[in-house]
Each structure stands twice: as structure tokens, then as C-alpha cells.
Amino acid sequence: MKQRFFIVIALLMMVAMVPLAVSAHTAEEPYTTDLLAGQYTDVGDVLVWNDDATLYVKYDVTDADWCITETHLQVSTSLDAIPQKKGNPIPGHFEINESHDPCISEKEYVYDISWAVGTELFVAAHAVVGTQAGFEDPNLDNFAAALPDQVTMSVTYPFANGPAYFPTTTVSGGTVLDGTYEGWCVDTEHAIYQNVGYTANVYSSYEELPAGVVDRPENLDLVNWVINQGFVGKVSPGGFGTYTYGDVQRAIWELIDDGQSASGLGSWDGRRVTEIVMAAQTNGEGFIPGCDDYVAVLLQPVGEGDVTTNQVITVAQVTFASVGIPCVPIFEYETAWGDGADFLGKNWATYFIYTVQ
């Protein structure tokens, strides 16, 4: 019995002396540590793995509210080899420095393996991450300044149940304004032919206009309010039916044009028009378009002008295109580190150790 007992003990000791196999980290099962923004916010992970020839380090932001604008990475065989000053890491001196515009959600770096299996690597994975905190209010002066002086424009005539008086207003000429918009008539004194290209002067409805472009420019803020309400297709609160493009066009004329017309209005109702005009006068005074709103951009078809008076001649109806103002996001930024041990300086920067497999 004692002999058998000693044999069992000997076998157990031999097993204990055999090193256990360690599973290598792979792309499917990488070494993983949190990517912490502002020290405490977990925005994703830093993943590390290797094969016989290559070491991989991947930043992976998994929180959809965040993205990466900069990455700084240092992989060294000692802590002292990471660029520092008094124990504070200097990401700008890391071996990898990269900016990302537009920002990204993941980034992978690769190194040729030059280390033996079992080598400990000190990894400092730094990033700058951003999150959208809102949108800037549109700058209408900048909007006006960005508009071209002249374009080529054409319109198509209204049709029953259409979305606008000019359902298609096309702007061309190789400028930032090129595109297709819903359009509206500004004056009733001139005619305009559809599918005819006109050279047109361009103005924002929020800039000072030359005399004669609009009869009552002081009411353009009311018109801008109107085109941002989406009246067409809505039901009249007074019980007068559904608003049509004709109702909106007639209301625009009543607000800014000295002349009135029923030409091309299709189905319209004076009671609905009065509702729109009164709503604009009540709510539209001083209206400023916001993010993703529309601005009336005036298009004045012009001829060569009177050479004796140097006066611009309007050759067709002044119109306006409803041009959307793009949203400009506001970003807030945080520094982020792959979680691990603290550096020795007065900071919260961290590094981690990866063992080559």
C-alpha cells in the first residue's frame, strides 16, 4: 500500500512540474482591455493579439455616441521606453500618431514580430474621442457669403396637388447652389417660361437686397416662417379643408408682393390663405431658420441691362428656391487610454502589458 501511495504522489508531482499550455490570443479571442474616455467612461476596447509573424493592436469604439479623432500608440519592451516626462506619457512623441477626419469607430495597427515568445510588451494606447453634443445655430451671414453671384436657373409649372408653385426649380452652373429645389414665385409683374434656362442673380432672403427685387422685403422673415411649416397637405384648423400649394403661393404674394394673382394656383381658398397670412404675422416676426430648416434664396432672372443707366433689367419672374441649411454638429472631445496600470506621474494615463504568445 505504501509503495502504491508513493507512486501516486510521484506521478502527481510530475504532473505539477509540467507547465500548462497557454492559449494564444487570436483575432477571434484577443487580449482585451477597456478604452476609457475621461478616465471613467467606457467607450469601447483595445484589442491585442499576435501570430508567428505579426502583432495586432486594434482600437474599437463600440459606443455609437463616440468616435475616434486621433490615435497615438507606443509598444515597447520596457516602461521606460515609452516617451515620458517625469512619469507623464507624451502621446505626441509615440511611434504612431494619426488624425482621423472624419472620425472613425475602429483602427487597427500591425507590427512585424521581433520579440520572442513570452516577451512582455508595454502598450500605451491613447486616443482622442469625440461625441456629438448638439448642433450649431446657422450663421446666415456666412450662408449668404457662400452663395454664388449668378447661376443658371429654370422652373417647371405647377400641377394639381403639387408640392410647390414651381415643383422643380433647377439651379446649375457649377456652383455650391447646383441642385433641384421646390420653388415659389416672388412677383406677379413678370412671366416665366418653364424649362428655359435664365441667368439669375442670387440673393439670400436674409441679406440687404437691391431695390426692386422684392416689393416688401421687410416681410421675408414671415415668408421664411411659412416655408418651414409644411402647410401643403395639412388640414386647416378652421375646418376649411386641406392646404394646397395654391394657398401657400397666394399667401406669399399677399405678404411680399404689391400685386395679386390667381394664375396657376389651382385649387385654393381665400379662407385658408387668410389663415396662413395671419399665422405668419403672429408667429413669423423675426423668424431665424435653425438647423435643417429652409432659407428662401432669391433668383432674379436678368438681361444685359440698360447701358445708359447701368440698371439691371429683370427679364422674368423673380422666384425663390427653398434651400436647406445643413446641420453643423458640435463635438465635445475627451482623451482616452487603454485601461491598465497607472503611469508614475501626476495623471490618470495608463498602460497595459501584453505577453507575446
C-alpha positions as CSV (number, residue, x, y, z in Angstrom):
1,M,0.0,0.0,0.0
2,K,2.8,2.4,1.0
3,Q,4.5,1.7,-2.3
4,R,1.4,2.5,-4.3
5,F,0.8,5.6,-2.3
6,F,4.4,6.9,-3.1
7,I,3.9,6.1,-6.8
8,V,0.7,8.2,-6.9
9,I,2.4,11.1,-5.1
10,A,5.3,10.9,-7.5
11,L,3.0,11.0,-10.5
12,L,1.1,14.0,-9.1
13,M,4.4,15.8,-8.6
14,M,5.5,15.1,-12.1
15,V,2.2,16.4,-13.5
16,A,2.5,19.5,-11.4
17,M,6.0,20.1,-12.8
18,V,4.7,20.1,-16.4
19,P,3.9,23.7,-17.5
20,L,0.3,24.2,-18.5
21,A,-0.3,25.2,-22.2
22,V,-1.4,28.8,-22.5
23,S,-4.0,29.6,-25.3
24,A,-2.6,32.1,-27.7
25,H,-4.6,35.3,-28.3
26,T,-6.1,35.4,-31.8
27,A,-8.3,37.7,-33.7
28,E,-11.3,35.7,-32.5
29,E,-10.1,35.7,-28.9
30,P,-7.8,38.7,-28.4
31,Y,-6.4,40.2,-25.3
32,T,-9.0,42.9,-24.4
33,T,-8.9,45.9,-22.2
34,D,-11.4,48.8,-21.9
35,L,-10.9,52.1,-23.7
36,L,-11.7,54.7,-21.1
37,A,-12.6,58.3,-22.0
38,G,-12.2,61.0,-19.4
39,Q,-11.0,58.3,-17.0
40,Y,-14.3,56.7,-16.3
41,T,-16.4,56.4,-19.5
42,D,-16.1,53.0,-21.2
43,V,-16.4,53.8,-25.0
44,G,-15.0,50.6,-26.3
45,D,-11.9,48.3,-26.2
46,V,-8.3,48.0,-27.2
47,L,-7.7,44.5,-28.6
48,V,-4.3,42.8,-29.0
49,W,-3.3,39.5,-30.5
50,N,-0.4,38.0,-32.5
51,D,0.5,35.2,-34.8
52,D,4.0,34.0,-35.7
53,A,4.8,37.0,-37.8
54,T,2.6,39.9,-36.7
55,L,1.4,41.7,-33.7
56,Y,-2.0,43.4,-34.0
57,V,-3.4,46.3,-31.9
58,K,-6.9,47.5,-32.6
59,Y,-8.9,50.4,-31.2
60,D,-12.6,49.5,-31.3
61,V,-15.2,52.1,-30.2
62,T,-18.4,50.2,-29.5
63,D,-20.5,53.1,-28.1
64,A,-22.3,54.6,-31.1
65,D,-22.3,58.1,-29.5
66,W,-18.5,58.3,-29.7
67,C,-15.8,58.1,-32.4
68,I,-12.1,58.4,-32.7
69,T,-10.4,61.6,-34.0
70,E,-6.8,60.8,-33.0
71,T,-4.8,57.7,-32.2
72,H,-1.4,57.6,-30.5
73,L,0.3,54.2,-29.9
74,Q,3.5,53.0,-28.3
75,V,4.6,49.4,-28.0
76,S,7.9,48.9,-26.0
77,T,9.7,46.2,-24.1
78,S,10.0,48.4,-21.0
79,L,8.0,51.1,-19.3
80,D,10.9,53.5,-19.5
81,A,11.0,53.2,-23.3
82,I,7.6,54.8,-23.6
83,P,8.1,58.6,-24.1
84,Q,7.5,60.4,-20.8
85,K,8.4,63.4,-18.8
86,K,8.5,63.0,-15.0
87,G,6.4,59.9,-15.4
88,N,3.8,61.6,-17.6
89,P,3.4,60.0,-21.1
90,I,3.8,62.2,-24.1
91,P,1.4,60.8,-26.8
92,G,2.6,63.3,-29.4
93,H,6.0,61.5,-29.2
94,F,4.6,58.0,-29.6
95,E,5.8,55.9,-32.6
96,I,2.3,56.1,-34.1
97,N,0.4,59.4,-34.3
98,E,-2.6,59.7,-36.6
99,S,-5.5,62.0,-37.0
100,H,-8.9,60.9,-38.4
101,D,-11.2,63.3,-40.2
102,P,-13.9,62.2,-40.5
103,C,-13.8,60.4,-37.2
104,I,-13.8,56.6,-37.2
105,S,-15.1,53.8,-34.9
106,E,-12.1,51.5,-35.3
107,K,-8.5,51.4,-36.2
108,E,-6.0,48.6,-36.5
109,Y,-2.2,48.7,-36.4
110,V,0.3,45.9,-37.2
111,Y,3.9,45.3,-36.1
112,D,6.3,42.7,-37.5
113,I,7.1,40.3,-34.7
114,S,10.7,40.8,-33.5
115,W,10.1,39.6,-30.0
116,A,10.5,36.0,-28.6
117,V,7.5,34.2,-27.2
118,G,7.0,35.2,-23.6
119,T,8.3,38.7,-24.1
120,E,6.3,41.3,-22.1
121,L,5.3,44.3,-24.1
122,F,4.3,47.6,-22.5
123,V,1.4,49.1,-24.5
124,A,0.3,52.7,-24.2
125,A,-2.8,53.1,-26.3
126,H,-4.0,56.7,-26.3
127,A,-6.9,58.2,-28.3
128,V,-8.9,61.4,-28.6
129,V,-12.6,60.6,-28.9
130,G,-15.5,62.8,-29.6
131,T,-19.2,62.8,-29.0
132,Q,-21.8,65.0,-30.6
133,A,-23.2,67.5,-28.1
134,G,-25.7,69.3,-30.3
135,F,-25.7,71.5,-33.4
136,E,-24.5,75.0,-34.1
137,D,-27.1,77.7,-34.9
138,P,-26.8,78.5,-38.6
139,N,-24.8,81.6,-39.4
140,L,-26.9,83.4,-42.0
141,D,-24.2,85.9,-42.9
142,N,-21.8,83.0,-43.8
143,F,-24.7,81.4,-45.7
144,A,-25.2,84.5,-47.7
145,A,-21.5,84.9,-48.3
146,A,-21.2,81.4,-49.7
147,L,-23.9,81.9,-52.3
148,P,-22.7,82.5,-55.9
149,D,-23.4,85.8,-57.6
150,Q,-25.1,84.3,-60.6
151,V,-26.4,80.9,-61.7
152,T,-28.5,79.4,-64.5
153,M,-32.0,78.5,-63.3
154,S,-35.1,77.0,-64.8
155,V,-38.5,76.1,-63.4
156,T,-41.4,73.7,-64.2
157,Y,-45.0,74.8,-64.0
158,P,-47.4,73.8,-61.2
159,F,-49.6,70.8,-61.4
160,A,-52.7,69.6,-59.4
161,N,-51.8,68.5,-55.9
162,G,-48.2,69.5,-56.4
163,P,-45.8,70.3,-53.6
164,A,-45.0,73.9,-54.6
165,Y,-45.9,76.6,-57.2
166,F,-42.7,75.6,-59.1
167,P,-42.4,72.0,-58.1
168,T,-39.0,71.8,-59.7
169,T,-36.5,74.7,-59.6
170,T,-33.2,73.7,-61.1
171,V,-30.0,75.6,-60.5
172,S,-26.9,74.9,-62.5
173,G,-23.6,76.5,-63.4
174,G,-21.0,74.7,-61.4
175,T,-21.6,76.4,-58.0
176,V,-22.4,75.3,-54.5
177,L,-26.0,76.0,-55.2
178,D,-26.4,73.5,-58.0
179,G,-29.3,71.2,-57.4
180,T,-33.1,70.9,-57.6
181,Y,-35.4,72.6,-55.2
182,E,-39.1,73.4,-54.5
183,G,-39.7,77.0,-55.7
184,W,-42.1,79.8,-55.3
185,C,-43.0,83.0,-57.2
186,V,-42.0,86.3,-55.7
187,D,-43.6,88.8,-58.1
188,T,-46.7,88.8,-60.4
189,E,-45.4,91.5,-62.8
190,H,-43.4,89.2,-65.0
191,A,-43.9,85.9,-66.8
192,I,-41.6,83.0,-66.7
193,Y,-41.4,80.0,-69.1
194,Q,-40.8,76.5,-67.9
195,N,-37.7,74.5,-68.9
196,V,-36.0,77.7,-70.1
197,G,-32.6,78.5,-68.7
198,Y,-32.3,82.0,-67.3
199,T,-29.2,83.8,-66.0
200,A,-30.2,84.8,-62.5
201,N,-28.7,87.0,-59.8
202,V,-28.7,85.2,-56.4
203,Y,-29.5,86.7,-53.0
204,S,-30.2,85.3,-49.6
205,S,-33.5,86.5,-48.2
206,Y,-31.6,87.5,-45.1
207,E,-29.2,89.9,-46.8
208,E,-29.8,93.5,-47.9
209,L,-31.4,93.4,-51.3
210,P,-31.2,95.8,-54.3
211,A,-34.2,97.9,-54.9
212,G,-36.9,96.3,-57.0
213,V,-36.1,92.7,-56.3
214,V,-38.9,92.3,-53.8
215,D,-41.8,94.8,-53.2
216,R,-41.9,94.3,-49.4
217,P,-38.6,92.7,-48.3
218,E,-39.4,93.5,-44.7
219,N,-41.8,90.6,-44.7
220,L,-39.3,88.0,-45.9
221,D,-38.9,86.7,-42.4
222,L,-42.6,85.9,-42.5
223,V,-42.2,84.1,-45.8
224,N,-39.3,82.1,-44.4
225,W,-41.5,81.1,-41.5
226,V,-44.2,79.9,-43.9
227,I,-42.0,77.7,-46.0
228,N,-40.7,76.0,-42.8
229,Q,-44.2,75.0,-41.6
230,G,-45.0,72.4,-44.3
231,F,-48.5,73.7,-44.8
232,V,-49.2,71.8,-48.1
233,G,-51.2,68.7,-47.2
234,K,-52.1,69.8,-43.7
235,V,-55.7,70.2,-42.6
236,S,-56.9,73.8,-42.0
237,P,-57.6,74.3,-38.2
238,G,-60.6,76.4,-39.2
239,G,-62.3,73.5,-41.0
240,F,-61.7,74.9,-44.5
241,G,-60.2,71.8,-46.0
242,T,-56.6,70.8,-46.8
243,Y,-53.9,73.4,-47.6
244,T,-52.7,73.4,-51.2
245,Y,-49.6,74.8,-52.9
246,G,-52.0,77.5,-54.3
247,D,-52.9,78.6,-50.7
248,V,-49.3,78.9,-49.8
249,Q,-48.3,80.8,-53.0
250,R,-51.2,83.3,-52.6
251,A,-50.2,83.9,-49.0
252,I,-46.6,84.6,-50.1
253,W,-47.8,87.1,-52.6
254,E,-50.0,88.8,-50.0
255,L,-47.1,89.1,-47.7
256,I,-44.3,90.4,-50.0
257,D,-45.8,91.4,-53.4
258,D,-47.8,94.6,-54.2
259,G,-49.7,92.7,-57.0
260,Q,-52.0,89.7,-56.6
261,S,-53.0,87.0,-59.0
262,A,-54.8,83.7,-59.2
263,S,-52.7,82.5,-62.1
264,G,-51.5,78.9,-61.8
265,L,-52.9,78.5,-58.2
266,G,-55.1,75.5,-59.0
267,S,-57.3,74.7,-56.0
268,W,-57.1,77.5,-53.5
269,D,-59.3,79.0,-50.8
270,G,-59.2,82.6,-49.6
271,R,-60.1,81.5,-46.1
272,R,-57.1,79.1,-45.9
273,V,-54.9,81.9,-47.4
274,T,-56.0,84.2,-44.6
275,E,-55.2,81.6,-42.0
276,I,-51.6,81.3,-43.4
277,V,-51.1,85.0,-43.5
278,M,-52.4,85.6,-40.0
279,A,-50.3,82.7,-38.6
280,A,-47.2,84.2,-40.3
281,Q,-47.9,87.6,-38.9
282,T,-48.5,86.2,-35.4
283,N,-45.6,83.7,-35.3
284,G,-43.1,84.7,-38.0
285,E,-41.9,88.1,-37.0
286,G,-38.1,87.9,-36.6
287,F,-38.0,84.2,-37.7
288,I,-34.5,82.8,-38.0
289,P,-34.1,79.4,-39.6
290,G,-32.5,76.7,-37.5
291,C,-30.7,73.5,-38.1
292,D,-32.2,71.6,-41.1
293,D,-34.7,74.5,-41.8
294,Y,-35.1,76.1,-45.2
295,V,-34.0,79.6,-46.4
296,A,-35.6,81.4,-49.3
297,V,-32.8,82.0,-51.8
298,L,-34.0,84.6,-54.3
299,L,-33.3,84.1,-58.0
300,Q,-33.7,87.2,-60.2
301,P,-33.6,86.4,-64.0
302,V,-31.7,89.3,-65.6
303,G,-30.8,90.6,-69.0
304,E,-27.8,92.5,-70.2
305,G,-29.1,95.7,-68.6
306,D,-29.6,99.3,-69.7
307,V,-26.2,100.5,-70.9
308,T,-27.2,104.2,-70.4
309,T,-28.3,103.8,-66.7
310,N,-26.4,100.7,-65.8
311,Q,-29.6,99.4,-64.4
312,V,-30.2,95.6,-64.0
313,I,-33.3,94.5,-66.0
314,T,-35.4,91.7,-64.6
315,V,-36.5,89.6,-67.6
316,A,-38.7,87.0,-65.9
317,Q,-40.4,86.3,-62.6
318,V,-38.3,86.7,-59.6
319,T,-38.6,83.3,-57.8
320,F,-37.1,81.8,-54.7
321,A,-35.8,78.3,-54.0
322,S,-36.3,76.7,-50.6
323,V,-32.7,75.8,-49.8
324,G,-32.0,73.6,-46.7
325,I,-29.4,74.8,-44.2
326,P,-27.2,71.8,-43.2
327,C,-26.7,70.9,-39.6
328,V,-23.2,71.6,-38.3
329,P,-22.6,69.2,-35.4
330,I,-20.9,70.4,-32.2
331,F,-18.4,67.9,-30.8
332,E,-17.0,67.5,-27.3
333,Y,-13.7,65.7,-27.0
334,E,-12.1,63.5,-24.4
335,T,-8.7,61.9,-24.0
336,A,-8.9,58.1,-23.7
337,W,-6.5,55.3,-22.7
338,G,-6.4,51.6,-22.9
339,D,-7.1,50.6,-19.3
340,G,-4.3,49.1,-17.2
341,A,-1.6,50.2,-14.7
342,D,-1.1,53.9,-13.9
343,F,2.0,55.8,-15.1
344,L,4.1,57.2,-12.3
345,G,3.4,60.9,-13.0
346,K,0.5,63.1,-11.9
347,N,-2.0,61.9,-14.4
348,W,-4.6,59.2,-14.9
349,A,-2.8,57.8,-18.1
350,T,-2.5,54.1,-18.1
351,Y,-0.6,51.3,-19.9
352,F,-1.1,47.6,-20.0
353,I,1.2,44.6,-20.5
354,Y,0.8,42.1,-23.3
355,T,2.8,38.8,-23.4
356,V,3.8,37.6,-26.8
357,Q,2.2,34.2,-27.4
